[in-house]
C-alpha cells in the first residue's frame, strides 16, 4: 500500500487473480464430469459423483475459512502453529465423518434414508467417498498456504497453482481408468489433482515466507481456536441455506420444475456473484484506514453493478443464446426462470456487502457475530418452511426460491450492518474527550 492509501489499481491486481482461481476450480469439476459422461454407465457415475460431492461439501464446509483464518491470525511461528492445530482438528473431523459414511451402515442411512438417493447411486457415491475421505488433509494445507500467499498480496500465485491443477487433471484422467471406474474414477482424478495443487502452492508459500510481524501481538492457540470455530460453523450453516430452500420448493405444486430451475440459477450465481466473496479477503489484507475501506467499497460496488448487469443481459436479450444455444435449456424452462433470474441482478451487491461486513468483523476478532448472522438466516428459513409448504402460494416455486434467497441475504446484511453500527457507537463513546 502506498503512502497515499489504497488505490483501485492495487485492489484490482489483488482481486482479479482470485476470480480466475474460482473459474479454474469450476473448470476442473466440469472436466471430470465430461470424463464420467463418456463412460458406459455414465448416468450412475455422474449421479454418484454428484451425491458424493454434495455430502463432502456439506461436511467439509467448516474448512472453507482456512485461508481467511490464516490471513487474519498468522503473524509469526507461534500463531502459525495455532492455526495449523485448528486446521488439523477440522481435517480429522471431516475425514472421520466422510469415512463413517463411506465404510459403515451410517452411509446407507444418510444417502438412502435421509437424502433419498437410489440404491445403485448410493453405492457409487460411497465408492467415491472411499477416496474423498483423504481430501480434507490436503485442502486444509492448501487453504493455509493460500492464506499466506494472499496476505503477501501475491494472489496471481494462487491462480498459478490452480492452473497446474487443471493441467495435471488431464494426466490423472488418462491413467486413472486403469485402476478405477465410475464415480470412484472421478474421485481419484479430483483428489490427485488437488494433491498436485497442494504441493505446488506449498512450495510457493515456502518461497514467499511467513508474513512480517509489524509489532502485532501473536494470538495464543486458545485465542485462535476461539476465533476460528465460529467461522467454521458459520460456513457449515451457509450450506444449509440452499438445502432448506430446496426442501421448501420441492414440496410446492411445481416442485420438480422449481428444483431444476433453482439448480440452473445457483450455477449462474456461483459464476457471476461468487467472486464477491473475495471482498472479505481483500478487506483483511488491504484495508488499514477508513479511506481504504471507502476505496474498497467503491470498487466492490462497481464490480457488483457490472455483474448484476451481466445477469440482466442473460435473463433478457442473451437468454436464447446463453440459456438456449450454449446450455441447451428448452424454451419452457427458459421462460419459467427468466424473471427470477432478472431479480437475481441485485444479489452480487447484497453478497458483496455481506462479505465486506464479514471482513470487518473478522478483522475485529468478532467472529461470533458471523456465526450468529448465518444462524439467523437458517432460522428465518425454518420459520417460513411450514407456512409456505402448507399454504402452497399461487406463484411459481422458483419465484419463491429467489425471494427467499434474496430475503435471507438482506437479513444477514442488515444484521451485520446494525451490529457494526452498534460497535462503532461503543467505540466513539469509549474514546476520551
C-alpha positions in Angstrom: 0.0 0.0 0.0 1.4 3.4 -0.9 1.5 6.5 1.3 -1.5 7.9 -0.5 -3.6 5.0 0.7 -5.2 2.1 -1.1 -6.0 2.6 -4.8 -8.4 0.8 -7.2 -5.4 -0.4 -9.2 -4.0 -2.2 -6.1 -7.3 -3.8 -5.4 -7.7 -4.9 -9.0 -4.3 -6.6 -9.0 -5.2 -8.4 -5.8 -8.9 -9.2 -6.6 -8.9 -10.4 -10.2 -6.5 -13.3 -9.9 -8.7 -14.7 -7.1 -11.6 -14.6 -9.6 -9.6 -16.5 -12.1 -8.8 -19.1 -9.3 -12.6 -19.7 -8.8 -13.2 -20.1 -12.5 -10.3 -22.6 -12.8 -11.6 -24.7 -10.0 -15.0 -24.7 -11.7 -13.4 -25.9 -14.9 -11.7 -28.8 -13.2 -15.1 -30.1 -12.0 -16.6 -29.7 -15.4 -13.7 -31.7 -17.0 -14.2 -34.5 -14.5 -18.0 -34.6 -15.3 -17.1 -34.6 -19.0 -14.8 -37.7 -18.5 -17.5 -39.5 -16.5 -20.1 -38.7 -19.2 -18.0 -40.8 -21.6 -18.3 -44.0 -19.5 -20.8 -46.8 -20.4 -22.9 -46.4 -17.3 -22.4 -42.6 -17.3 -25.8 -41.7 -15.6 -25.0 -43.7 -12.4 -21.4 -42.5 -12.4 -22.4 -38.8 -12.7 -25.1 -39.1 -10.1 -22.8 -41.0 -7.7 -20.1 -38.3 -8.1 -22.7 -35.5 -7.6 -24.1 -37.0 -4.4 -20.6 -37.7 -3.1 -19.6 -34.1 -3.7 -22.7 -32.7 -2.1 -22.1 -34.8 1.0 -18.4 -33.8 1.0 -19.1 -30.1 0.5 -21.5 -30.0 3.5 -19.3 -32.0 5.9 -16.1 -30.2 4.8 -17.7 -26.7 5.0 -16.0 -25.9 8.4 -12.7 -25.8 6.5 -13.8 -23.2 3.9 -12.5 -20.4 6.1 -8.9 -21.8 6.5 -7.4 -19.1 4.2 -9.4 -16.4 5.9 -8.2 -17.5 9.4 -4.6 -17.7 8.1 -4.8 -14.1 6.7 -6.3 -12.8 10.0 -4.2 -14.7 12.5 -0.8 -15.7 11.3 1.8 -13.2 12.3 4.7 -15.5 13.2 5.7 -19.0 14.1 3.6 -19.1 17.3 0.4 -18.1 15.7 1.2 -20.3 12.7 1.3 -23.4 14.9 -2.1 -22.4 16.5 -3.7 -22.1 13.0 -2.3 -25.4 11.9 -3.7 -27.1 15.0 -7.1 -25.7 14.1 -6.8 -26.9 10.5 -5.6 -30.3 11.7 -8.6 -30.7 14.1 -11.1 -29.8 11.4 -9.4 -32.1 8.8 -9.6 -35.0 11.3 -13.3 -34.3 11.9 -14.1 -34.2 8.2 -12.1 -37.3 7.4 -13.8 -39.3 10.2 -17.3 -38.2 9.2 -16.6 -39.0 5.5 -15.2 -42.4 6.5 -18.2 -43.2 8.6 -20.5 -42.6 5.6 -18.2 -44.5 3.2 -17.4 -47.5 5.3 -20.3 -48.0 7.8 -24.1 -48.5 7.7 -24.4 -44.8 8.5 -23.7 -44.2 4.8 -26.8 -46.1 3.7 -28.9 -44.2 6.3 -27.7 -40.8 5.2 -27.6 -41.4 1.5 -30.7 -43.6 1.1 -33.0 -42.7 4.0 -32.2 -39.0 4.5 -31.3 -37.9 1.0 -33.5 -40.3 -0.9 -30.7 -41.5 -3.2 -31.4 -44.6 -5.3 -29.5 -47.7 -4.0 -27.2 -48.0 -7.0 -26.3 -44.4 -7.0 -25.7 -44.5 -3.2 -23.3 -47.4 -3.8 -21.4 -45.4 -6.3 -21.3 -42.4 -4.0 -19.8 -44.5 -1.2 -17.1 -45.8 -3.5 -16.2 -42.2 -4.4 -16.2 -41.2 -0.7 -13.6 -44.0 0.0 -11.1 -41.7 -1.8 -12.6 -38.3 -0.9 -12.1 -39.1 2.8 -8.3 -38.4 2.2 -9.0 -35.0 0.7 -9.5 -32.8 3.9 -5.8 -33.0 4.9 -4.7 -31.7 1.5 -7.3 -29.0 1.2 -6.5 -27.9 4.8 -2.8 -27.3 3.9 -3.8 -25.7 0.6 -6.1 -23.2 2.4 -3.3 -22.4 4.8 -0.8 -21.8 2.1 -3.3 -19.8 0.1 -3.8 -17.6 3.1 -0.1 -16.9 3.4 0.2 -16.0 -0.2 -2.9 -13.8 -0.2 -1.6 -12.0 2.8 1.6 -11.3 0.9 -0.6 -9.9 -1.9 0.7 -12.4 -4.5 -2.7 -13.6 -5.5 -1.5 -14.5 -9.0 0.4 -17.4 -7.4 -2.9 -18.9 -6.2 -4.2 -18.9 -9.7 -0.9 -20.4 -11.0 -1.2 -23.4 -8.6 -4.8 -23.9 -9.7 -3.7 -23.8 -13.3 -1.2 -26.5 -12.7 -4.0 -28.5 -11.0 -6.1 -28.3 -14.2 -3.2 -29.4 -16.4 -2.4 -32.3 -14.1 -6.0 -33.3 -14.1 -5.8 -34.5 -17.8 -2.9 -36.7 -16.8 -4.8 -38.4 -14.0 -7.9 -38.8 -16.1 -5.7 -40.6 -18.7 -4.1 -43.0 -16.3 -6.8 -43.4 -13.7 -9.2 -45.5 -15.7 -6.7 -48.4 -15.5 -7.5 -48.8 -11.7 -10.8 -47.1 -11.1 -14.2 -46.9 -12.7 -17.4 -44.9 -12.3 -17.7 -42.2 -9.6 -14.6 -43.6 -7.9 -12.6 -42.7 -11.1 -13.8 -39.1 -10.8 -12.9 -39.0 -7.1 -9.4 -40.4 -7.9 -8.9 -37.7 -10.5 -10.1 -34.9 -8.2 -8.1 -35.9 -5.2 -5.0 -36.4 -7.3 -5.1 -33.0 -8.9 -5.8 -31.3 -5.6 -2.8 -33.1 -4.1 -0.7 -31.7 -7.0 -2.1 -28.3 -6.4 -1.3 -28.5 -2.7 2.3 -29.5 -3.4 2.7 -26.5 -5.8 1.0 -24.0 -3.5 3.0 -25.3 -0.5 6.3 -24.7 -2.5 5.1 -21.2 -3.5 4.2 -20.4 0.1 7.5 -21.6 1.4 9.3 -19.3 -1.2 7.0 -16.4 -0.1 7.7 -17.0 3.6 5.8 -16.1 6.7 4.3 -12.6 6.9 6.5 -10.0 8.6 5.3 -9.2 12.1 4.7 -5.4 12.2 4.6 -5.1 16.0 1.3 -7.0 16.4 0.9 -9.4 19.3 0.6 -13.0 18.2 -2.5 -14.9 19.4 -2.3 -18.0 21.5 -3.6 -21.3 20.3 -6.6 -21.0 22.6 -7.4 -17.5 21.2 -7.0 -18.7 17.6 -9.4 -21.6 18.3 -11.9 -19.2 19.9 -11.6 -17.0 16.8 -11.8 -19.8 14.3 -14.6 -22.1 15.4 -17.4 -19.5 14.9 -16.2 -19.1 11.3 -16.2 -22.9 10.9 -19.8 -23.4 12.0 -20.8 -20.3 10.1 -19.6 -21.9 6.9 -21.5 -25.1 7.8 -24.7 -23.2 8.3 -24.2 -21.4 5.0 -24.5 -24.7 3.3 -27.9 -25.3 4.8 -29.4 -22.3 3.0 -29.8 -23.9 -0.4 -30.8 -27.2 1.2 -33.6 -25.5 3.2 -34.8 -23.6 0.1 -34.8 -26.8 -2.0 -36.7 -28.6 0.7 -39.4 -25.9 0.6 -39.8 -25.5 -3.2 -39.6 -29.3 -3.8 -42.9 -29.6 -1.9 -44.7 -27.0 -3.9 -47.1 -27.5 -6.8 -44.4 -27.2 -9.4 -41.6 -28.8 -7.2 -39.7 -30.7 -9.9 -39.6 -27.7 -12.3 -38.7 -25.3 -9.5 -35.8 -27.5 -8.3 -34.4 -27.8 -11.9 -34.6 -24.0 -12.4 -33.1 -23.4 -9.0 -30.1 -25.6 -9.9 -29.6 -23.6 -13.1 -29.8 -20.3 -11.2 -27.5 -21.4 -8.5 -24.9 -22.2 -11.1 -25.2 -18.7 -12.6 -24.9 -17.1 -9.2 -21.8 -19.1 -8.3 -20.2 -18.0 -11.5 -21.3 -14.3 -11.5 -21.8 -13.5 -7.8 -19.2 -15.9 -6.3 -16.3 -13.5 -6.9 -17.8 -11.0 -4.5 -16.8 -13.3 -1.6 -13.2 -12.3 -2.2 -14.0 -8.9 -0.8 -13.7 -10.5 2.7 -10.1 -11.4 2.0 -9.4 -8.1 0.3 -10.7 -6.2 3.4 -8.5 -8.3 5.8 -5.4 -7.9 3.6 -5.6 -4.4 2.2 -7.7 -2.2 4.4 -5.9 -0.2 7.1 -7.8 3.1 7.3 -11.4 4.3 6.7 -10.2 5.8 3.4 -9.0 2.4 2.3 -12.4 1.0 3.3 -14.3 3.6 1.2 -12.0 2.8 -1.8 -12.7 -0.9 -1.5 -16.4 -0.3 -1.1 -16.5 1.8 -4.3 -14.5 -0.9 -6.1 -16.9 -3.6 -4.9 -19.9 -1.5 -5.8 -18.7 -1.1 -9.4 -17.9 -4.8 -9.7 -21.3 -5.8 -8.3 -23.2 -3.5 -10.7 -21.2 -4.9 -13.6 -22.0 -8.5 -12.6 -25.7 -7.6 -12.0 -25.8 -6.1 -15.5 -24.5 -9.4 -16.9 -27.2 -11.3 -15.1 -29.8 -8.9 -16.6 -28.4 -9.5 -20.1 -28.5 -13.2 -19.5 -32.2 -13.0 -18.4 -33.1 -10.7 -21.2 -31.6 -10.3 -24.7 -29.0 -13.0 -24.3 -31.4 -15.5 -22.9 -31.9 -17.5 -26.1 -28.2 -17.6 -26.8 -26.7 -18.4 -23.4 -29.5 -20.5 -21.9 -30.8 -21.9 -25.1 -27.9 -22.5 -27.5 -25.0 -22.8 -25.1 -26.7 -24.6 -22.3 -29.4 -26.4 -24.3 -32.2 -25.4 -21.9 -35.6 -25.9 -23.5 -37.8 -22.9 -24.2 -40.4 -23.6 -21.5 -37.8 -23.7 -18.7 -36.0 -20.6 -20.1 -39.2 -18.6 -19.9 -40.0 -20.0 -16.4 -36.8 -18.7 -14.9 -36.4 -15.5 -16.9 -37.9 -13.1 -14.4 -36.5 -14.8 -11.3 -33.1 -14.6 -13.0 -33.5 -10.9 -13.6 -34.4 -10.4 -9.9 -31.0 -12.0 -9.1 -29.3 -9.0 -10.6 -29.2 -7.4 -7.1 -27.6 -10.5 -5.5 -24.0 -9.6 -6.3 -24.4 -6.3 -4.5 -26.0 -7.9 -1.4 -23.4 -10.7 -1.4 -20.6 -8.2 -1.8 -21.9 -6.0 1.1 -22.3 -9.0 3.3 -18.7 -10.1 2.7 -17.3 -6.6 3.3 -19.1 -6.6 6.6 -17.9 -10.1 7.4 -14.3 -8.9 6.7 -14.8 -6.1 9.2 -16.0 -8.4 12.0 -13.2 -11.0 11.1 -10.7 -8.2 11.3 -12.1 -7.0 14.6 -11.8 -10.5 16.1 -15.6 -10.7 16.5 -16.3 -13.9 14.5 -19.1 -14.9 16.9 -21.3 -12.3 15.2 -20.7 -14.1 11.9 -21.9 -17.4 13.3 -25.0 -15.6 14.7 -25.7 -13.9 11.4 -25.7 -17.2 9.5 -27.8 -18.9 12.2 -30.3 -16.0 11.8 -30.7 -16.8 8.1 -31.2 -20.5 8.8 -33.8 -19.8 11.5 -35.6 -17.4 9.2 -36.0 -20.1 6.5 -37.0 -22.7 9.1 -39.8 -20.4 10.4 -41.1 -19.9 6.8 -40.8 -23.6 5.9 -44.2 -24.9 7.3 -46.4 -21.8 6.3 -45.1 -21.9 2.7 -45.5 -25.7 2.3 -48.9 -25.7 4.0 -50.2 -22.6 2.1 -48.9 -23.5 -1.3 -48.8 -19.9 -2.7 -50.2 -19.4 -6.2 -46.9 -18.3 -7.6 -44.1 -20.3 -9.2 -41.7 -22.2 -7.0 -38.6 -20.6 -8.5 -40.0 -17.1 -7.7 -40.4 -18.2 -4.1 -36.9 -19.7 -4.1 -35.3 -16.5 -5.3 -37.4 -14.4 -3.0 -36.2 -16.5 0.0 -32.6 -16.3 -1.2 -32.6 -12.5 -1.5 -34.5 -12.0 1.7 -32.1 -14.2 3.6 -29.1 -12.3 2.2 -30.7 -8.9 3.0 -31.4 -10.1 6.5 -27.8 -11.0 7.1 -26.6 -7.8 5.6 -28.9 -5.7 7.8 -28.0 -7.7 10.9 -24.2 -7.2 10.3 -24.6 -3.6 9.4 -26.6 -2.9 12.5 -24.1 -4.7 14.7 -21.3 -2.8 13.1 -23.0 0.5 13.8 -23.5 -0.6 17.4 -19.9 -1.4 17.8 -18.8 1.9 16.2 -21.1 3.8 18.7 -19.5 2.0 21.6 -16.0 2.8 20.4 -16.9 6.5 20.0 -18.4 6.7 23.5 -15.4 5.0 25.0 -13.0 7.4 23.4 -11.5 10.0 25.8 -12.8 13.6 25.2 
